[in-house]
């Protein structure tokens, strides 16, 4: 995983709090669990043919890598003040109701920074094709977005926070 140490991570306060919470769990609970697994695996003897030891070491490496990534994201976080989100144009932090012409449905998205994106929660990144196309648009605008399946048309119905 490539790490860009100077990249800013744009987050809502909720997203920042979730990262801090995950980091705390990883540094306390998960580190202890992995240390116990390692200790137990070492007790089985011969480390050269010890699958439990190899798995525990891999888990430890993955855990430590995630901790470093989270610490970097928190250190370089830029928290969006959701109370100052402009309601005239779409920005990061906006909640946007759009009409998707192809599927004849209304959808509500929250535009967030890439670190916080979660399509299952309808939180889309400002760096995604749809998020990027919606930025700085206003109510009534029709936006054409190139997606893997072709071009979709979205109409901005409402902007809120």
C-alpha positions as CSV (number, residue, x, y, z in Angstrom):
1,X,0.0,0.0,0.0
2,X,1.5,3.3,-1.1
3,X,1.4,6.0,1.5
4,X,1.5,9.7,0.7
5,X,2.6,11.4,4.0
6,X,1.6,14.9,2.9
7,X,-1.9,14.1,1.6
8,X,-4.7,15.8,3.5
9,X,-7.6,13.6,4.5
10,X,-10.8,15.5,4.4
11,X,-13.2,14.2,7.0
12,X,-16.4,15.1,8.8
13,X,-16.2,15.1,12.6
14,X,-18.1,11.8,12.6
15,X,-15.5,10.3,10.2
16,X,-12.6,11.6,12.3
17,X,-14.2,10.2,15.5
18,X,-14.6,6.8,13.8
19,X,-10.9,6.7,12.8
20,X,-9.8,7.6,16.3
21,X,-12.1,4.9,17.8
22,X,-10.7,2.3,15.3
23,X,-7.2,3.3,16.1
24,X,-7.8,3.0,19.9
25,X,-9.3,-0.5,19.5
26,X,-6.4,-1.6,17.3
27,X,-3.7,-0.3,19.7
28,X,-5.3,-1.7,22.8
29,X,-7.6,-4.7,22.3
30,X,-6.3,-6.1,18.9
31,X,-2.6,-5.7,19.8
32,X,-3.1,-7.7,22.9
33,X,-5.1,-10.4,21.1
34,X,-2.4,-10.8,18.4
35,X,0.4,-10.8,21.0
36,X,-1.5,-13.7,22.8
37,X,-1.8,-15.6,19.5
38,X,1.9,-15.1,18.8
39,X,2.8,-16.2,22.4
40,X,0.6,-19.3,22.0
41,X,2.0,-20.2,18.6
42,X,5.6,-19.9,19.9
43,X,4.8,-22.3,22.6
44,X,4.1,-25.0,20.0
45,X,7.9,-25.1,19.3
46,X,9.7,-25.4,16.0
47,X,8.9,-22.0,14.3
48,X,10.2,-23.1,10.9
49,X,7.1,-25.3,10.3
50,X,4.6,-23.5,12.5
51,X,1.6,-22.4,10.5
52,X,0.0,-20.7,13.5
53,X,3.1,-18.7,14.1
54,X,3.2,-17.6,10.4
55,X,-0.4,-16.6,10.5
56,X,0.0,-14.6,13.7
57,X,3.0,-12.8,12.3
58,X,1.1,-11.9,9.2
59,X,-1.8,-10.7,11.3
60,X,0.5,-8.6,13.4
61,X,2.1,-7.0,10.3
62,X,-1.3,-6.2,8.8
63,X,-2.4,-4.7,12.2
64,X,0.7,-2.6,12.5
65,X,0.3,-1.4,8.9
66,X,-3.3,-0.3,9.6
67,X,-2.3,1.5,12.8
68,X,0.4,3.5,10.8
69,X,-2.2,4.3,8.1
70,X,-4.8,5.5,10.7
71,X,-2.2,7.6,12.6
72,X,-1.2,9.2,9.3
73,X,-4.8,9.9,8.4
74,X,-5.5,11.4,11.8
75,X,-2.3,13.5,11.8
76,X,-3.2,14.9,8.3
77,X,-7.0,15.2,8.8
78,X,-8.8,18.3,7.8
79,X,-12.2,18.4,9.5
80,X,-15.0,19.9,7.6
81,X,-17.2,22.2,9.7
82,X,-20.6,20.8,8.7
83,X,-22.3,23.9,10.1
84,X,-20.5,26.1,7.6
85,X,-21.5,23.9,4.6
86,X,-22.7,26.1,1.8
87,X,-26.3,25.3,0.9
88,X,-26.2,27.0,-2.5
89,X,-23.6,24.7,-4.1
90,X,-22.5,21.1,-3.4
91,X,-19.3,20.8,-1.3
92,X,-17.7,18.2,0.9
93,X,-20.1,17.7,3.8
94,X,-23.2,18.4,1.7
95,X,-26.1,16.0,1.7
96,X,-27.5,15.9,-1.8
97,X,-30.8,14.6,-3.1
98,X,-30.5,13.8,-6.8
99,X,-32.8,12.3,-9.4
100,X,-31.3,9.5,-11.5
101,X,-33.0,9.6,-14.9
102,X,-31.9,6.1,-15.9
103,X,-33.3,4.3,-12.9
104,X,-36.1,6.8,-12.4
105,X,-35.3,7.2,-8.7
106,X,-34.3,9.8,-6.1
107,X,-31.1,9.1,-4.2
108,X,-29.6,11.0,-1.3
109,X,-25.8,11.0,-1.0
110,X,-23.5,12.6,1.5
111,X,-20.3,14.0,-0.2
112,X,-17.3,13.1,2.0
113,X,-13.5,12.9,1.7
114,X,-12.1,9.7,0.2
115,X,-11.1,8.3,3.6
116,X,-14.7,8.3,4.8
117,X,-16.4,7.0,1.6
118,X,-18.9,4.2,2.1
119,X,-21.2,3.5,-0.8
120,X,-23.4,1.2,1.4
121,X,-24.1,4.2,3.7
122,X,-24.6,6.4,0.6
123,X,-21.4,8.4,1.5
124,X,-19.6,9.1,-1.7
125,X,-16.1,10.4,-2.1
126,X,-15.4,13.9,-3.6
127,X,-12.8,12.0,-5.7
128,X,-15.3,9.5,-7.2
129,X,-16.7,10.2,-10.6
130,X,-20.2,11.0,-9.3
131,X,-18.8,13.0,-6.3
132,X,-16.4,15.0,-8.5
133,X,-19.2,15.8,-11.0
134,X,-21.6,17.0,-8.3
135,X,-19.1,19.3,-6.6
136,X,-20.0,23.0,-7.0
137,X,-23.3,22.2,-8.7
138,X,-26.6,23.8,-7.6
139,X,-30.2,22.8,-7.2
140,X,-31.7,22.3,-10.7
141,X,-28.4,21.4,-12.4
142,X,-28.4,18.4,-14.6
143,X,-25.0,16.6,-14.4
144,X,-23.7,14.0,-16.9
145,X,-21.3,11.5,-15.3
146,X,-19.2,9.0,-17.1
147,X,-19.3,5.7,-15.2
148,X,-18.1,2.2,-16.1
149,X,-21.5,1.4,-17.7
150,X,-21.6,4.6,-19.8
151,X,-23.0,8.1,-19.1
152,X,-25.7,8.8,-16.4
153,X,-27.7,11.9,-16.0
154,X,-28.4,13.2,-12.5
155,X,-30.5,16.2,-11.6
156,X,-29.7,18.0,-8.3
157,X,-33.0,18.3,-6.3
158,X,-31.9,19.4,-2.9
159,X,-28.7,20.4,-1.0
160,X,-28.7,20.3,2.8
161,X,-26.3,19.5,5.7
